[in-house]
Amino acid sequence: MNKIILDEWLSTMVSKPAYLLQLNHANLKQKDLPKGKIFIWSKISVADIKRLICLQKLGFYIVDTNTKFSLSKKIRFVNNSKLRFAKSSDEFEVRALAKNAFKFSRFYKDPNISTKVACKIKEEWAGNFFLGKRGKWMVVVEENSKIIGFLQLLEKNKNTIVIDLIAIDEKRKGRGLAKEMISYAYENCLKKNGIVEVGTQIANISSIKLYSKLGFNMNSASYVLHKHE
């Protein structure tokens, strides 16, 4: 059965009702969708052409091809940075970093969502960690008492953690900081050898290269589609 789920948080971000469509069968009709001024999105496997055609006929368009990766071994490295778990006083700096760090996200790529709104979505997404609304852990890296990178994590189960957000200050990229934060998370958020999962955009070549270099394996790919009314 197809499901249409109201996302109240995202609705406040885009200033109109926002819905997630879980399309399980390619039998959806226009009359089945919510009416009025809305935003609705869906994610489907790249192998499911029937559902893709169904959504495109209803006015959905692809904004992202999302790839899923997983890592099941420790990353060996020499820690040269100041890493720790985030504390409440880090919120302002983390928000500022998140605001402009996700140029490949589906919200930035959607021409019907302004850059201002796209920035606000990611800023609030990271900010929700400090409100206790999203994420179980956040790792930060400091330089001269300033936050220059953060890693927000979800707990899927006792053996699996998920990278929800990861950001590095633009001027500090290329120094292995992402590797250090992921390794720190592996050591401190998993009780034993476990799995780290992450999703990224196929357009984000630098992220794909990073995860591949660190030993992550690609497991799946999905189209992400948006529709605005």
C-alpha positions as CSV (number, residue, x, y, z in Angstrom):
1,M,0.0,0.0,0.0
2,N,1.2,3.5,-0.8
3,K,1.6,5.9,2.1
4,I,1.7,9.7,2.2
5,I,3.1,11.0,5.5
6,L,3.0,14.6,6.7
7,D,6.4,16.0,7.8
8,E,5.5,18.8,10.2
9,W,9.1,19.9,10.7
10,L,9.9,20.2,6.9
11,S,6.5,21.9,6.5
12,T,7.7,24.7,8.7
13,M,10.9,25.0,6.7
14,V,9.3,25.3,3.2
15,S,6.2,27.2,4.5
16,K,3.7,24.8,3.1
17,P,2.5,21.2,3.9
18,A,5.4,18.8,3.1
19,Y,4.8,15.1,2.6
20,L,6.9,11.9,2.2
21,L,5.4,9.6,-0.4
22,Q,6.2,5.9,0.2
23,L,5.4,4.5,-3.2
24,N,5.1,0.7,-3.0
25,H,3.1,0.2,-6.2
26,A,3.1,2.0,-9.5
27,N,-0.6,2.6,-9.4
28,L,-0.8,6.1,-7.9
29,K,-3.1,8.7,-9.5
30,Q,-3.3,12.4,-9.2
31,K,-6.5,12.2,-7.2
32,D,-4.6,10.2,-4.5
33,L,-2.2,13.1,-3.8
34,P,-2.9,15.8,-1.2
35,K,-4.6,18.9,-2.6
36,G,-3.6,22.6,-2.5
37,K,-0.2,24.2,-2.2
38,I,2.1,21.4,-1.2
39,F,5.6,19.9,-1.4
40,I,5.9,16.2,-1.7
41,W,8.9,13.9,-2.2
42,S,9.7,10.3,-2.7
43,K,12.7,7.9,-2.9
44,I,12.8,4.8,-5.1
45,S,15.4,2.3,-6.3
46,V,17.1,3.2,-9.5
47,A,16.2,-0.3,-10.7
48,D,12.4,0.5,-10.4
49,I,11.6,2.1,-13.7
50,K,7.9,1.5,-13.4
51,R,7.6,3.6,-10.3
52,L,9.9,6.2,-11.8
53,I,7.6,6.6,-14.8
54,C,4.6,6.7,-12.5
55,L,6.0,9.6,-10.5
56,Q,7.2,11.5,-13.5
57,K,3.7,11.3,-15.1
58,L,2.4,12.9,-11.9
59,G,4.8,15.8,-12.2
60,F,7.6,14.6,-9.9
61,Y,11.2,15.3,-11.1
62,I,14.6,13.9,-10.0
63,V,16.6,16.2,-7.8
64,D,19.2,13.6,-6.6
65,T,20.5,10.2,-7.1
66,N,21.4,9.0,-3.6
67,T,24.0,6.3,-3.0
68,K,24.3,4.2,0.2
69,F,27.7,3.0,1.5
70,S,28.7,0.9,4.5
71,L,31.9,0.3,6.4
72,S,32.5,-2.8,8.6
73,K,36.0,-2.4,9.7
74,K,38.0,0.1,11.8
75,I,39.9,2.9,10.1
76,R,43.5,3.1,11.2
77,F,44.9,6.6,11.5
78,V,47.1,8.9,13.6
79,N,44.9,11.4,15.4
80,N,46.5,14.8,14.9
81,S,43.3,16.9,15.7
82,K,41.3,17.8,18.7
83,L,38.3,15.6,18.6
84,R,35.5,15.3,21.1
85,F,31.8,14.9,21.5
86,A,29.8,18.1,21.1
87,K,28.5,20.1,24.0
88,S,25.7,22.6,24.2
89,S,28.0,25.6,23.8
90,D,29.0,24.3,20.4
91,E,25.5,25.0,18.9
92,F,26.1,28.4,17.4
93,E,29.3,27.4,15.6
94,V,27.9,24.1,14.4
95,R,24.8,25.9,13.0
96,A,27.0,28.4,11.2
97,L,29.0,25.6,9.6
98,A,26.0,23.6,8.6
99,K,24.3,26.6,7.0
100,N,26.6,26.7,4.0
101,A,28.2,23.2,3.9
102,F,25.7,21.1,1.9
103,K,25.6,22.4,-1.6
104,F,25.0,19.0,-3.0
105,S,21.9,18.3,-1.0
106,R,18.5,17.8,-2.7
107,F,17.2,21.0,-1.2
108,Y,20.0,23.1,-2.8
109,K,19.5,21.3,-6.1
110,D,15.8,21.8,-6.3
111,P,15.1,25.0,-8.4
112,N,11.8,25.5,-6.6
113,I,13.5,25.8,-3.2
114,S,15.4,29.0,-2.6
115,T,19.0,29.0,-1.4
116,K,17.9,30.8,1.7
117,V,15.5,28.0,2.6
118,A,18.0,25.3,1.7
119,C,20.5,26.8,4.0
120,K,17.9,27.1,6.8
121,I,16.9,23.5,6.4
122,K,20.5,22.2,7.0
123,E,21.1,24.8,9.8
124,E,18.0,23.7,11.7
125,W,18.8,20.0,10.9
126,A,22.1,20.3,12.8
127,G,20.5,22.5,15.4
128,N,18.0,19.8,16.2
129,F,20.8,17.7,17.7
130,F,21.2,20.3,20.5
131,L,17.4,20.2,21.1
132,G,17.5,16.5,21.5
133,K,15.3,16.0,18.4
134,R,17.7,14.3,16.0
135,G,20.9,12.3,16.3
136,K,22.4,10.4,19.2
137,W,26.0,11.7,18.9
138,M,27.8,14.5,17.4
139,V,31.6,14.5,17.0
140,V,33.4,17.9,16.5
141,V,36.9,18.8,15.6
142,E,38.5,22.0,16.9
143,E,41.3,24.2,15.8
144,N,42.4,27.2,17.9
145,S,39.2,26.8,20.0
146,K,37.0,27.0,17.0
147,I,34.8,24.3,15.5
148,I,36.0,23.5,12.0
149,G,34.1,20.2,11.4
150,F,31.3,18.1,12.8
151,L,29.8,14.7,12.4
152,Q,26.2,14.0,13.4
153,L,25.2,10.4,13.9
154,L,22.1,8.3,14.3
155,E,21.9,4.9,16.0
156,K,20.2,2.4,13.7
157,N,20.8,-0.5,16.2
158,K,23.4,-1.6,18.8
159,N,25.7,-2.7,16.0
160,T,25.1,0.0,13.4
161,I,25.5,3.8,13.3
162,V,24.5,6.1,10.5
163,I,26.3,9.3,9.4
164,D,23.5,11.8,9.3
165,L,25.5,14.9,8.5
166,I,29.2,15.6,8.1
167,A,30.7,19.0,7.4
168,I,34.2,20.5,7.2
169,D,35.1,24.1,7.0
170,E,35.9,24.9,3.3
171,K,39.4,26.1,4.1
172,R,40.2,23.0,6.1
173,K,39.2,20.4,3.6
174,G,41.8,17.9,2.3
175,R,43.5,17.4,5.7
176,G,41.9,14.1,6.6
177,L,39.5,15.6,9.2
178,A,36.5,13.6,7.9
179,K,38.5,10.4,8.3
180,E,39.5,11.3,11.8
181,M,35.9,12.0,12.9
182,I,34.5,8.8,11.3
183,S,37.3,6.8,13.0
184,Y,36.6,8.5,16.3
185,A,32.9,7.6,16.0
186,Y,33.7,4.0,15.1
187,E,35.8,3.7,18.3
188,N,33.5,5.5,20.6
189,C,29.9,4.9,19.4
190,L,30.1,1.2,18.6
191,K,30.7,-1.2,21.5
192,K,32.5,-3.7,19.3
193,N,33.3,-4.0,15.6
194,G,30.1,-2.8,13.9
195,I,28.9,-1.1,10.8
196,V,28.9,2.6,9.8
197,E,26.4,3.5,7.1
198,V,26.2,6.7,5.1
199,G,24.3,8.1,2.1
200,T,25.6,10.7,-0.3
201,Q,24.7,12.3,-3.6
202,I,26.1,10.8,-6.8
203,A,27.0,14.3,-7.9
204,N,29.2,14.7,-4.8
205,I,32.3,13.0,-6.3
206,S,34.6,14.1,-3.6
207,S,32.5,12.4,-0.9
208,I,32.3,9.2,-3.0
209,K,36.0,9.2,-3.4
210,L,36.5,9.7,0.3
211,Y,34.2,6.9,1.4
212,S,35.7,4.5,-1.2
213,K,39.2,5.4,0.0
214,L,38.2,4.7,3.6
215,G,37.0,1.2,2.7
216,F,33.2,1.9,2.5
217,N,31.4,-0.3,0.0
218,M,28.5,0.9,-2.1
219,N,25.3,-1.0,-1.4
220,S,22.5,0.7,-3.3
221,A,21.3,3.7,-5.3
222,S,18.0,5.5,-5.3
223,Y,16.3,8.4,-7.1
224,V,15.0,11.2,-5.0
225,L,12.1,13.0,-6.6
226,H,10.3,16.3,-5.7
227,K,6.9,17.7,-6.6
228,H,5.6,21.2,-5.8
229,E,2.1,22.6,-6.2
